[in-house]
Amino acid sequence: MRVDPPAEGARGAPPAVERDPRALFAPPRVERTDRADGAIVLRAPDPLGPVARCVGEWLEHWAAHAPDRAFLAERDAAQAWRTVTYGEALARVRAIGTWLLGHGLGPARPLAILSDNSIDHALLSLAAMHVGVPVASVSVAYSLMSADHAKLRAIVEALSPGAVFVSAAAPFAAALKAIAPLHAGPGTAPTVIAGDATGGPPGVVPLERLLERTDAAAVASAYAAVTPDTVAKVLFTSGSTGTPKGVVNTQRMLCSNQQAKAQVWPFLERTPPVIVDWLPWSHTFGANHNFNLVLRNGGTLHVDAGKAAPGPFDRTLANLREVSPTVYFNVPRGYDLLVPALRADAALRRSFFARLQVVFYAAAALPQHLWDALIELSSAELGRPVPMVSAWGSTETAPLAADCHWQAERAGVIGLPIPGTELKLVPTAGKLEIRVRGANVTPGYWRAPEATAAAFDDEGFYRIGDAVRFADDARPERGLVFDGRIAEDFKLSSGTWVNVGGLRVRAIESLAPIAQDVVVAGHDRAEVAFLVVPNAVACRAIAGLHDAAPLADALAAPAVLDVLREGLRRLHAATGGAGSMHARRALLLDEPPSIDAGEITDKGYLNQRAVLARRAAQVARLYAAVPDERVVTL
């Protein structure tokens, strides 16, 4: 790693930045092998470079070479930015590591973190990994949004943690009570640590107590014992089809991922990244891809307390008015909120694009109208477009497996295999199922040998369950396009396959602006129909109602139903009336997706099968011989 000066703050003069994809990225290249069994194997021609032993090596490096550089920043109670430098972070990590070792945490007694992203969360996580203690950041939704805490209880029971951290004890009181009988480790119950211990259970330990002393020798010994195969994290999948599974993430997985990223995004080593990011650290996108990208390359991460939802997103916009990122990460729902704000606010546009080198989306397919809007806005502001890129992977691949490190022609290209990773494309049900093998792939699931065995094929490739196709069959270097989940696709009664992933994206486009998401129905039926998750803000505006008006009133408004009907017509016309590529009926859902029922992940991605199963009554309304007045038909 090269040691460069930090990127200048947003309130200083923005430095000149690279934006030409030819300078930012490695050229796209791939080796393709077509096998006799019909499978296709893709590899990066460049080998994976030297990989750090563990995540702690990055922190040690930057604390030695740039100790005064801001590493983490977050808003304090007065909304001013509180920062922690690399030197300060390492000192606190060593103190927290001392406490963890002294209280019996280790490979069999992990640290569980139940709270949102914060500096405290980051330092606890880094400290655990530094001394060989696995850390499990658990979605805050399981604690604060869940009514029954069933998933939280299952996770904690599986982990047997040695300590549990919450940012403030009072808001988590119900969650802590729900898990109290379940999380006793071997021989002793775990300690509850709280940033604010007020209102907590008896014996809760204030976080500042963990910073009181440092046993340098004990920490150094534990740090030296960490190997590439040491378990760094246990990240739990969304559990959308059952109990969440704990995915083991080793130090090798995390470090090889970032080495590969630096090889395909070489600009990271020339310009330390500055990011403003809300993506949760309970998920691999925010925790492994984004956080580790900053740490590995000596950048600065501004912890964004916003969310990709109306209301909380205002905090994101406030942050982006003050801090100009060099790389911006979000999910499609976030860009759906960002684009109109950028159009309406010239000052926000100037700050957002001032030194932006890359716009990155992942987690779900980006609708083309958002892609086009971001290209248009950046071109108008800068005189040239900011590169729009994506990638592909999963919790089990830490997460990067394929990276689109070039400017694709359209949204949806997920890239090519990263250095050190092989992709095997297997013909399955008329598609190419994609499987992964490499240093970035998990060794398995936490204390679940049967699930681990079922996740791999006989050649050791991880079965992710996704399908892909080539952007250009004759030119594999143009990358792969996500082609949906194998398990989501279904056949109509005519025997025609419906590609749910592709149809969902086209439907969101056609039903804009009233559709936030779309669930595709029609298994064994004569035609496709849609359950539409509404964009509440847009529906109220179209209905002419105020922001606090009941959503049901907006969804019943004739103007909203007319927009829905016209969207169905547009999709029908655009697809030439092909039965598997459009819907003849649609119903706006007046109840939001439920995380307790497994319908939605904390990132906002819908599980199609879970929604269809839970909303069987609404599906029946869609297909009624005489549909009611809320079902829009062609």
C-alpha positions in Angstrom: 0.0 0.0 0.0 1.2 3.5 -0.8 1.0 6.2 1.8 -0.6 9.3 0.3 -1.9 12.5 2.0 -5.5 12.5 2.9 -8.1 13.8 0.5 -9.0 17.4 1.4 -12.2 18.0 3.4 -15.4 19.1 1.7 -15.1 22.5 3.2 -11.7 23.1 1.6 -11.0 23.4 -2.1 -11.8 20.2 -3.8 -8.7 18.6 -5.2 -8.5 17.5 -8.8 -9.7 14.0 -9.1 -9.5 11.2 -11.7 -12.8 10.4 -13.4 -11.8 8.8 -16.6 -12.6 5.1 -16.4 -9.4 4.3 -18.3 -7.4 5.8 -15.4 -9.6 4.6 -12.6 -10.0 0.9 -13.4 -8.0 -2.1 -14.6 -9.0 -3.0 -18.2 -11.7 -5.7 -18.3 -10.2 -9.1 -19.2 -11.3 -12.7 -18.6 -10.3 -16.2 -19.4 -13.1 -18.5 -20.5 -13.1 -22.3 -20.5 -16.0 -24.2 -22.1 -16.2 -27.7 -20.7 -17.6 -30.9 -22.2 -20.3 -31.0 -19.5 -21.8 -27.7 -20.8 -20.4 -25.6 -17.9 -18.4 -22.5 -18.5 -15.6 -21.4 -16.2 -14.5 -17.8 -16.0 -11.3 -16.6 -14.3 -9.4 -13.3 -14.1 -6.1 -13.6 -16.0 -4.3 -11.6 -13.3 -3.4 -13.5 -10.2 -4.4 -12.2 -6.7 -1.6 -10.1 -5.3 -0.1 -10.3 -1.8 -2.9 -10.5 0.8 -2.7 -9.1 4.4 -2.7 -11.7 7.2 -5.6 -10.0 8.9 -7.7 -6.9 9.0 -5.7 -5.6 11.9 -2.6 -5.2 9.7 -4.4 -2.4 7.8 -5.2 -0.5 11.1 -1.6 -1.0 12.3 -0.3 0.3 9.0 -2.3 3.5 8.9 -1.8 4.2 12.6 1.9 4.1 12.0 2.0 6.0 8.7 -0.9 8.4 9.0 -1.8 8.5 12.7 -3.5 12.0 12.6 -5.6 11.2 9.5 -9.4 11.1 10.2 -10.6 7.5 10.0 -14.1 7.6 11.3 -16.6 10.5 11.7 -20.1 10.7 13.0 -22.6 13.4 14.2 -22.7 14.1 17.9 -25.7 15.2 19.9 -25.2 18.8 18.7 -24.9 17.6 15.1 -21.2 18.5 14.8 -18.8 16.0 13.3 -17.0 13.9 15.9 -13.9 12.2 14.4 -11.4 9.5 15.4 -8.0 9.3 13.8 -6.2 6.2 12.9 -3.8 6.6 15.8 -6.7 7.1 18.2 -8.6 4.1 16.8 -5.7 1.7 17.3 -5.1 2.9 20.9 -8.8 2.3 21.7 -8.9 -1.1 19.9 -6.0 -2.3 22.0 -7.8 -1.2 25.2 -11.1 -2.9 24.2 -9.1 -5.9 23.1 -7.6 -6.1 26.6 -11.1 -6.1 28.2 -12.4 -8.8 25.8 -9.5 -11.1 26.5 -9.8 -10.5 30.2 -13.5 -11.5 30.2 -13.1 -14.8 28.5 -14.2 -13.9 24.9 -12.6 -16.0 22.2 -13.3 -18.3 19.2 -16.2 -20.1 21.0 -17.5 -17.0 22.8 -18.0 -14.2 20.2 -19.0 -10.6 20.6 -22.6 -9.8 19.5 -23.4 -6.2 18.4 -27.1 -5.4 18.2 -26.9 -1.7 17.3 -26.7 0.6 14.3 -23.5 1.8 12.7 -21.4 4.1 14.9 -17.8 4.8 15.9 -18.3 2.7 19.0 -19.7 -0.2 16.9 -16.6 0.1 14.6 -14.1 0.1 17.4 -15.7 -2.8 19.2 -15.7 -4.8 16.0 -12.1 -4.0 15.1 -11.0 -4.8 18.6 -12.6 -8.2 18.6 -11.1 -9.1 15.2 -7.7 -7.8 16.4 -7.4 -10.3 19.2 -9.1 -13.3 17.5 -12.6 -12.9 18.8 -15.4 -13.4 16.2 -17.8 -10.5 16.0 -21.5 -10.8 14.9 -23.2 -7.5 14.0 -26.9 -8.3 14.1 -29.5 -6.3 12.2 -31.0 -3.7 14.5 -34.3 -4.5 12.9 -34.4 -7.8 14.8 -34.2 -5.8 18.1 -36.1 -2.6 17.5 -38.6 -3.4 14.6 -39.5 -6.9 15.5 -42.6 -7.7 17.5 -41.6 -11.1 18.7 -37.8 -11.0 18.5 -37.9 -14.6 17.2 -35.0 -14.1 14.8 -32.9 -12.3 17.4 -33.5 -15.1 19.8 -32.5 -17.7 17.2 -29.3 -15.9 16.4 -28.2 -15.3 20.0 -28.9 -18.9 20.9 -26.8 -20.1 18.0 -23.9 -17.7 18.8 -23.5 -18.2 22.6 -21.8 -14.8 22.8 -19.5 -13.8 25.6 -20.7 -10.2 25.5 -23.5 -8.3 23.9 -23.2 -4.6 22.9 -26.1 -2.1 22.5 -25.6 1.6 21.8 -28.1 2.6 24.6 -29.7 0.2 27.1 -33.1 1.7 27.3 -34.3 1.4 23.7 -33.0 -2.2 23.6 -34.6 -3.2 27.0 -37.2 -5.4 25.4 -34.7 -7.1 23.1 -32.3 -7.8 25.9 -35.1 -9.2 28.0 -36.1 -11.5 25.1 -32.7 -13.0 24.8 -31.7 -13.1 28.4 -32.5 -16.8 28.9 -30.7 -17.8 25.7 -27.3 -16.3 25.5 -25.4 -17.8 28.5 -21.9 -18.9 27.4 -20.1 -21.9 28.7 -20.0 -21.5 32.5 -21.0 -17.9 32.6 -23.7 -15.5 31.3 -22.4 -12.9 28.9 -22.0 -9.3 29.9 -24.2 -6.6 28.4 -22.1 -3.5 27.3 -23.9 -0.2 26.5 -22.8 3.1 25.1 -25.4 4.6 27.4 -26.2 2.2 30.3 -29.2 4.3 31.6 -32.2 2.1 32.0 -30.3 -1.1 31.3 -30.5 -4.5 33.1 -28.5 -5.0 36.4 -24.8 -5.3 35.8 -24.7 -3.6 32.4 -21.1 -2.3 31.7 -20.7 1.2 30.4 -18.5 1.2 27.2 -16.1 3.7 28.7 -15.0 1.1 31.3 -13.5 -1.0 28.4 -11.1 1.8 27.7 -9.6 2.1 31.2 -6.5 -0.1 30.7 -4.4 -1.7 28.1 -2.3 -4.9 28.5 0.0 -4.3 25.5 1.7 -7.7 25.9 -1.6 -9.7 26.0 -3.0 -7.9 23.0 0.2 -8.2 21.0 0.3 -12.0 21.7 -3.4 -12.5 20.7 -2.9 -10.3 17.6 0.2 -12.3 16.5 -1.9 -15.6 16.9 -4.5 -14.4 14.4 -4.1 -16.3 11.1 -5.8 -16.0 7.7 -8.1 -18.9 8.7 -9.2 -17.2 12.0 -12.9 -16.5 12.1 -13.3 -12.7 11.9 -17.1 -12.4 11.7 -20.3 -14.3 11.7 -22.8 -12.5 9.5 -26.3 -13.7 9.5 -28.3 -13.9 6.2 -31.7 -12.2 6.2 -33.5 -15.4 7.0 -36.2 -14.6 4.5 -37.0 -18.3 4.1 -36.5 -19.4 7.7 -34.1 -19.0 10.6 -31.1 -16.8 9.7 -27.9 -18.7 8.9 -24.6 -17.6 10.4 -22.1 -17.2 7.6 -18.5 -17.6 8.7 -16.2 -14.9 7.4 -12.5 -15.6 7.9 -9.7 -13.1 7.9 -8.5 -14.5 4.5 -11.9 -13.8 3.0 -12.0 -10.2 4.0 -8.4 -9.4 3.1 -8.4 -11.2 -0.2 -11.6 -9.3 -1.2 -9.9 -5.9 -0.6 -6.7 -6.9 -2.4 -8.8 -7.9 -5.4 -10.7 -4.7 -5.2 -7.6 -2.6 -5.2 -6.3 -4.5 -8.3 -9.5 -3.7 -10.3 -9.9 -0.2 -8.7 -6.3 1.0 -8.6 -7.3 4.6 -8.0 -8.1 3.6 -4.4 -4.3 3.5 -3.7 -3.8 6.9 -5.2 -6.7 8.8 -3.6 -7.7 7.6 -0.1 -11.4 7.2 -0.3 -13.8 9.5 1.5 -17.3 8.1 1.8 -20.7 9.0 3.4 -22.4 5.6 4.1 -25.5 4.4 5.8 -25.4 0.7 4.7 -25.7 -1.5 7.8 -22.7 -3.3 9.2 -24.9 -6.3 9.9 -24.8 -6.8 6.1 -21.8 -7.7 4.0 -22.2 -4.7 1.6 -21.7 -2.1 4.2 -19.5 -4.0 6.6 -17.1 -5.8 4.4 -17.2 -4.1 1.0 -17.5 -0.4 2.1 -16.0 -0.3 5.6 -13.0 -2.4 4.7 -12.4 -0.5 1.4 -11.9 2.6 3.5 -9.7 0.9 6.1 -7.5 -1.0 3.7 -6.8 2.2 1.7 -6.4 4.7 4.5 -9.6 6.7 3.8 -12.2 8.4 5.9 -15.7 7.0 6.6 -18.5 9.4 7.6 -21.1 7.3 9.4 -24.5 8.3 7.9 -27.4 8.0 10.3 -29.8 8.2 7.4 -31.6 5.4 5.7 -33.0 4.7 2.2 -36.5 5.8 3.3 -38.5 9.0 3.3 -37.8 11.0 6.4 -34.5 9.4 7.5 -33.0 10.1 4.1 -33.1 13.8 5.0 -30.2 13.1 7.3 -28.3 11.6 4.4 -28.9 14.7 2.3 -27.7 17.0 5.1 -24.5 15.0 5.3 -23.9 15.1 1.6 -24.3 18.9 1.6 -21.4 19.1 4.0 -19.1 16.2 2.9 -18.2 15.6 -0.8 -17.5 11.8 -1.2 -15.0 10.4 -3.6 -17.0 7.2 -4.0 -20.7 6.9 -3.3 -22.4 3.6 -2.5 -26.1 2.9 -2.3 -28.9 0.5 -3.1 -31.5 1.3 -5.9 -34.0 2.6 -3.3 -31.5 5.1 -2.1 -30.9 6.4 -5.6 -34.6 6.6 -6.1 -34.7 9.2 -3.2 -31.4 10.9 -4.2 -32.1 11.7 -7.8 -35.1 14.1 -7.2 -33.2 15.8 -4.4 -30.2 16.4 -6.7 -32.5 17.8 -9.4 -34.1 20.2 -7.0 -31.1 21.4 -5.0 -28.1 23.1 -6.9 -26.0 23.3 -3.7 -26.5 19.6 -3.0 -25.5 18.8 -6.6 -22.3 20.8 -6.4 -21.3 19.2 -3.1 -22.2 15.7 -4.2 -20.3 15.7 -7.5 -17.4 18.0 -6.4 -14.8 15.2 -6.1 -16.9 12.1 -6.9 -15.0 9.5 -8.8 -17.4 6.6 -8.9 -21.1 6.0 -8.3 -21.7 2.4 -7.2 -25.0 0.5 -6.8 -25.6 -3.1 -5.6 -28.0 -5.4 -3.7 -30.6 -5.2 -6.4 -30.9 -4.2 -10.1 -30.9 -0.4 -10.7 -33.8 0.7 -12.8 -32.6 2.2 -16.1 -34.3 5.6 -15.5 -32.2 6.1 -12.3 -29.0 5.2 -14.2 -29.9 7.6 -17.0 -30.7 10.4 -14.5 -27.4 10.0 -12.6 -25.5 10.1 -15.9 -27.5 13.2 -17.0 -27.0 15.0 -13.6 -23.2 14.4 -13.4 -22.7 15.4 -17.0 -24.6 18.6 -16.5 -22.6 19.4 -13.3 -19.1 18.4 -14.4 -19.2 18.3 -18.2 -18.7 14.6 -18.3 -20.5 11.6 -16.6 -19.2 10.1 -13.4 -18.7 6.3 -14.0 -21.6 4.2 -12.9 -20.5 0.7 -11.8 -21.7 -2.3 -9.9 -20.6 -5.7 -8.6 -22.0 -9.0 -7.5 -21.6 -11.4 -4.6 -23.1 -12.5 -1.3 -22.4 -12.7 2.4 -20.8 -16.1 1.6 -18.3 -14.4 -0.8 -17.3 -11.5 1.6 -19.0 -10.1 -0.6 -17.1 -9.4 -3.9 -17.0 -12.2 -6.5 -17.6 -10.2 -9.7 -16.8 -6.5 -10.4 -17.9 -4.3 -13.2 -14.7 -2.1 -13.3 -15.6 -0.2 -16.5 -18.4 2.0 -17.7 -21.1 -0.4 -19.0 -23.6 0.7 -21.6 -26.6 0.1 -19.4 -27.6 -0.8 -15.8 -27.5 -4.4 -14.8 -24.0 -5.5 -15.8 -22.4 -7.1 -12.7 -18.9 -7.5 -14.2 -16.3 -10.3 -14.4 -14.6 -12.5 -11.8 -12.1 -10.7 -9.5 -8.5 -11.9 -9.2 -8.3 -15.1 -7.2 -12.0 -16.1 -7.9 -13.5 -18.6 -10.4 -17.0 -18.5 -11.6 -18.7 -21.6 -12.9 -21.8 -21.1 -15.1 -23.9 -24.3 -15.1 -26.9 -24.7 -17.5 -30.0 -25.0 -15.2 -33.7 -24.7 -16.2 -32.9 -22.8 -19.3 -30.5 -20.4 -17.5 -26.9 -20.2 -16.5 -26.6 -20.8 -12.7 -23.5 -19.1 -11.3 -21.3 -20.7 -8.7 -18.2 -19.4 -7.0 -14.8 -20.7 -5.8 -11.9 -18.8 -4.3 -10.1 -17.4 -1.3 -13.1 -15.1 -0.8 -15.6 -17.9 -0.2 -16.8 -19.0 3.2 -15.7 -22.3 4.7 -19.3 -22.7 5.8 -22.0 -21.8 8.2 -21.6 -21.3 12.0 -22.2 -24.6 13.8 -24.3 -25.9 10.9 -22.4 -28.8 9.1 -25.5 -30.0 7.1 -26.2 -26.5 5.7 -22.5 -26.2 4.9 -22.3 -29.5 3.0 -25.5 -28.6 1.0 -24.0 -25.2 -0.1 -21.2 -26.6 -2.2 -21.0 -28.8 -5.3 -18.6 -31.7 -5.7 -15.9 -29.4 -7.0 -16.1 -27.0 -4.1 -18.0 -24.2 -5.8 -20.4 -22.3 -3.7 -24.0 -22.6 -4.9 -25.4 -19.0 -4.6 -28.7 -19.6 -6.4 -28.4 -16.7 -8.9 -28.5 -16.9 -12.7 -26.5 -14.7 -15.1 -26.1 -14.3 -18.9 -23.4 -12.7 -21.0 -23.9 -9.1 -22.0 -22.5 -10.1 -25.4 -22.2 -13.8 -26.1 -19.3 -13.2 -28.6 -17.4 -10.9 -26.2 -17.2 -12.3 -22.7 -15.0 -9.4 -21.6 -18.1 -7.2 -21.7 -19.3 -8.9 -18.6 -22.2 -10.8 -17.1 -25.7 -9.5 -16.5 -27.7 -10.6 -13.5 -30.6 -12.9 -14.7 -32.6 -13.4 -11.5 -32.8 -16.0 -8.8 -33.2 -19.6 -10.0 -35.7 -20.2 -7.2 -37.8 -17.2 -8.0 -38.6 -18.1 -11.6 -41.8 -20.0 -12.4 -43.9 -21.4 -15.3 -47.3 -20.2 -16.4 -49.9 -22.8 -17.1 -48.9 -22.6 -20.7 -45.5 -24.0 -19.8 -43.8 -20.6 -20.5 -41.0 -19.6 -18.0 -41.3 -16.2 -16.3 -37.9 -14.5 -15.6 -38.9 -12.8 -12.3 -35.8 -10.7 -11.9 -35.9 -9.1 -15.3 -39.6 -8.6 -15.3 -39.5 -7.0 -11.8 -37.0 -4.3 -13.0 -39.0 -3.6 -16.2 -42.2 -3.3 -14.1 -40.7 -0.8 -11.7 -39.6 1.3 -14.7 -43.0 1.2 -16.3 -44.9 1.8 -13.1 -42.8 4.8 -12.1 -43.3 6.9 -10.0 -45.9 5.0 -7.9 -44.0 1.6 -7.6 -41.3 1.3 -5.0 -41.1 -2.4 -5.7 -43.0 -5.2 -7.5 -43.8 -8.8 -6.6 -44.5 -11.0 -9.6 -47.3 -13.6 -9.3 -48.5 -16.2 -11.8 -47.2 -19.6 -10.9 -49.3 -22.2 -12.8 -51.8 -19.5 -13.8 -52.7 -18.3 -17.3 -51.1 -14.8 -16.9 -48.8 -12.7 -14.9 -50.0 -10.3 -12.3 -48.3 -7.8 -10.0 -48.5 -7.0 -6.3 -47.1 -3.4 -6.1 -45.3 -2.0 -3.1 -46.3 1.7 -3.5 -44.1 4.7 -3.3 -46.2 6.5 -0.6 -44.8 10.0 -1.2 -45.5 9.8 -5.0 -49.0 8.3 -4.5 -50.1 11.0 -2.0 -48.8 13.7 -4.4 -50.6 12.2 -7.4 -53.8 11.9 -5.3 -53.4 15.6 -4.2 -53.3 14.6 -0.5 -51.1 16.0 2.3 -48.0 14.0 3.5 -49.8 12.7 6.6 -52.9 11.5 4.8 -53.8 7.8 5.2 -52.0 5.8 2.6 -55.2 3.8 1.9 -56.9 7.0 0.7 -54.1 7.7 -1.7 -54.1 4.1 -3.1 -57.8 4.3 -3.8 -57.6 7.7 -5.6 -58.7 7.4 -9.3 -55.6 9.4 -10.4 -53.3 6.9 -8.8 -55.1 3.9 -10.3 -55.0 5.6 -13.7 -51.2 5.9 -13.4 -51.0 2.2 -12.5 -53.2 1.3 -15.4 -51.1 3.4 -17.8 -48.0 1.7 -16.5 -49.4 -1.7 -17.3 -50.2 -0.5 -20.8 -46.6 0.9 -21.3 -45.1 -2.4 -20.3 -47.5 -4.4 -22.5 -46.6 -2.2 -25.5 -42.8 -2.3 -24.8 -42.8 -6.1 -24.7 -45.0 -6.7 -27.7 -47.6 -8.3 -25.6 -45.5 -11.4 -24.7 -47.4 -13.2 -22.0 -44.3 -13.8 -19.8 -43.0 -10.2 -20.0 -45.9 -8.1 -18.9 -48.9 -8.3 -16.4 -52.6 -7.8 -17.1 -53.5 -7.2 -13.5 -52.0 -5.2 -10.6 -52.9 -4.4 -7.0 -51.3 -1.8 -4.8 -50.4 -3.2 -1.3 -51.6 -1.1 1.6 -49.6 -3.0 4.2 -45.8 -2.6 4.0 -43.6 -5.7 3.8 -42.8 -7.3 7.1 -39.3 -8.1 8.4 -40.8 -10.5 11.0 -42.5 -12.5 8.3 -39.3 -12.6 6.2 -40.8 -10.5 3.4 -38.0 -8.0 3.4 -34.4 -7.7 4.5 -32.8 -4.8 6.4 -31.5 -3.5 3.0 -35.1 -3.4 1.7 -34.8 -6.3 -0.8 -38.1 -8.2 -1.2 -38.2 -11.9 -1.0 -40.7 -12.8 -3.8 -41.8 -16.2 -2.5 -42.2 -15.0 1.1 -44.5 -12.1 0.0 -46.6 -14.3 -2.2 -47.0 -16.9 0.5 -48.0 -14.4 3.1 -50.2 -12.4 0.8 -52.2 -15.3 -0.6 -55.5 -13.4 0.0 -54.2 -10.5 -2.2 -53.1 -12.9 -4.9 -56.6 -14.5 -4.9 -58.0 -11.0 -5.4 -55.7 -10.5 -8.4 -57.0 -13.6 -10.1 -60.7 -13.4 -9.1 -63.1 -14.0 -12.0 -64.6 -10.6 -11.3 -61.8 -8.5 -9.6 -62.7 -5.8 -7.1 -62.4 -2.1 -7.8 -58.9 -1.9 -6.4 -57.5 -4.4 -8.9 -56.3 -2.6 -12.0 -56.7 -4.5 -15.2 -55.8 -4.0 -18.9 
